[in-house]
Amino acid sequence: MKPLGDMTRHYWLAQRMAKTTGTDLVAAQEVGALDQSAWAEMVQTCRSCDWTEGCERWLTTQAETADVVETCPNCNKFRDLQQTLAKDE
């Protein structure tokens, strides 16, 4: 089993993925779709990802309205949050 990536680095990668894909984490928390343990799990999942370097490159080249990249291990979670927030609008 490979070691997990740096917690701070992956926290910010997950934050950047949310911002780049238009996933409003604050709104998700406000409507109860994302609690602290779920967010911690997303960061932990990010830490186990093998695509860290590619993710950083991808995030650098995307506009803030990009779709969640399939390579992201949190892809489905970001999509679920987006769908939940879209229903609440």
Secondary structure by P-SEA (a helix, b strand, c coil): ccccccaaaaaaaaaaaaaaacccaaaaaaaccccaaaaaaaaaaaaaccaaaaaaaaaaaccccccccccccaaaaaaaaaaaaaaac
